[in-house]
């Protein structure tokens, strides 16, 4: 036959298939994706410690997951609150716990605000997150990162309106308007919806990552863990899939996206040693305007402008 004859699946009409006899197709996109629920809280110190690993996991294996960030509700208020497992019964007790987490993880944590300017409730920044999330989940996650930088490394009270307004402004939205909306009943309803889903997932602490397949069966990983544990869990969820990690982006690309990175994050992302970070940054950012600073004994880089 001279002509390429086909029956069209959409129209049901059979006829010439056109001139192209061979077409290139790409089947590398995963056939199935896993729903990944990241249960967290803006003031969760162990969530801050997890950031280097979680960033790398998303960068390498994000194509296999549908990511959902859920607020867990760590601190409604201090009326009757107690975290006996960590020896926390008052705001002042948090400072020592945070210091230990920061030293262990090398993600800098100040925490002295718990003595003189304690956070009254993590529900306040959580509601701001939920308001932003309705507009853009991506921007909401950027806000969450900026809020954690402000709180943990730079000792700012992210439950205060002026701090929140500034943080929201910096992610390109109207801080005044978003904070105003976060005080409305709709924002609380949205936050309570997260809490309900968190309970349904059987989550009792932060950070917790739950991966579910299409049959709603899955794995739950509690606490800040190594990258290998998350990749192993993902492989369990996709037994027929050969996981192919994406190629790591350059540091120049990463810093343009993140704006600020601590040494520990660079070490994790590029699998390099702490003593090699300075030379690595100098080599990778030769055409980028950046500055290097230090906070609480840990170096970090940020772009200029």
Secondary structure in CASP SS format (residue, H / E / C, confidence):
PFRMAT SS
TARGET T0000
AUTHOR 0000-0000-0000
METHOD secondary structure of the structure
MODEL  1
X C 1.00
X C 1.00
X C 1.00
X C 1.00
X E 1.00
X E 1.00
X E 1.00
X C 1.00
X C 1.00
X C 1.00
X C 1.00
X C 1.00
X C 1.00
X E 1.00
X E 1.00
X E 1.00
X C 1.00
X C 1.00
X C 1.00
X C 1.00
X C 1.00
X C 1.00
X C 1.00
X C 1.00
X C 1.00
X C 1.00
X C 1.00
X C 1.00
X C 1.00
X C 1.00
X C 1.00
X C 1.00
X C 1.00
X E 1.00
X E 1.00
X E 1.00
X E 1.00
X E 1.00
X E 1.00
X E 1.00
X C 1.00
X C 1.00
X C 1.00
X C 1.00
X H 1.00
X H 1.00
X H 1.00
X H 1.00
X H 1.00
X H 1.00
X H 1.00
X H 1.00
X H 1.00
X H 1.00
X H 1.00
X H 1.00
X H 1.00
X H 1.00
X H 1.00
X H 1.00
X H 1.00
X H 1.00
X H 1.00
X H 1.00
X E 1.00
X E 1.00
X E 1.00
X E 1.00
X E 1.00
X E 1.00
X E 1.00
X C 1.00
X C 1.00
X C 1.00
X C 1.00
X C 1.00
X C 1.00
X C 1.00
X C 1.00
X C 1.00
X C 1.00
X C 1.00
X E 1.00
X H 1.00
X H 1.00
X H 1.00
X C 1.00
X E 1.00
X C 1.00
X C 1.00
X H 1.00
X H 1.00
X H 1.00
X H 1.00
X H 1.00
X H 1.00
X H 1.00
X H 1.00
X H 1.00
X H 1.00
X H 1.00
X H 1.00
X H 1.00
X H 1.00
X H 1.00
X C 1.00
X C 1.00
X C 1.00
X C 1.00
X C 1.00
X C 1.00
X C 1.00
X H 1.00
X H 1.00
X H 1.00
X H 1.00
X C 1.00
X C 1.00
X C 1.00
X C 1.00
X C 1.00
X C 1.00
X H 1.00
X H 1.00
X H 1.00
X H 1.00
X H 1.00
X H 1.00
X H 1.00
X H 1.00
X H 1.00
X H 1.00
X H 1.00
X H 1.00
X H 1.00
X C 1.00
X H 1.00
X H 1.00
X H 1.00
X H 1.00
X H 1.00
X H 1.00
X H 1.00
X H 1.00
X H 1.00
X H 1.00
X H 1.00
X H 1.00
X H 1.00
X H 1.00
X H 1.00
X H 1.00
X H 1.00
X C 1.00
X C 1.00
X C 1.00
X C 1.00
X C 1.00
X C 1.00
X C 1.00
X H 1.00
X H 1.00
X H 1.00
X H 1.00
X H 1.00
X H 1.00
X H 1.00
X H 1.00
X H 1.00
X H 1.00
X C 1.00
X C 1.00
X C 1.00
X C 1.00
X H 1.00
X H 1.00
X H 1.00
X H 1.00
X H 1.00
X H 1.00
X H 1.00
X H 1.00
X C 1.00
X C 1.00
X H 1.00
X H 1.00
X H 1.00
X H 1.00
X H 1.00
X H 1.00
X H 1.00
X H 1.00
X H 1.00
X H 1.00
X H 1.00
X H 1.00
X H 1.00
X H 1.00
X H 1.00
X H 1.00
X C 1.00
X C 1.00
X C 1.00
X C 1.00
X C 1.00
X C 1.00
X C 1.00
X E 1.00
X E 1.00
X E 1.00
X E 1.00
X E 1.00
X C 1.00
X C 1.00
X C 1.00
X C 1.00
X C 1.00
X E 1.00
X E 1.00
X E 1.00
X E 1.00
X E 1.00
X C 1.00
X C 1.00
X C 1.00
X C 1.00
X H 1.00
X H 1.00
X H 1.00
X H 1.00
X H 1.00
X H 1.00
X H 1.00
X H 1.00
X H 1.00
X H 1.00
X H 1.00
X C 1.00
X C 1.00
X C 1.00
X C 1.00
X C 1.00
X C 1.00
X C 1.00
X C 1.00
X C 1.00
X C 1.00
X C 1.00
X C 1.00
X C 1.00
X H 1.00
X H 1.00
X H 1.00
X H 1.00
X H 1.00
X H 1.00
X H 1.00
X H 1.00
X C 1.00
X E 1.00
X E 1.00
X E 1.00
X H 1.00
X H 1.00
X H 1.00
X H 1.00
X H 1.00
X H 1.00
X H 1.00
X H 1.00
X C 1.00
X C 1.00
X C 1.00
X H 1.00
X H 1.00
X H 1.00
X H 1.00
X H 1.00
X H 1.00
X H 1.00
X H 1.00
X H 1.00
X H 1.00
X H 1.00
X C 1.00
X C 1.00
X C 1.00
X C 1.00
X C 1.00
X E 1.00
X E 1.00
X E 1.00
X E 1.00
X E 1.00
X E 1.00
X C 1.00
X C 1.00
X E 1.00
X E 1.00
X E 1.00
X E 1.00
X E 1.00
X E 1.00
X C 1.00
X C 1.00
END
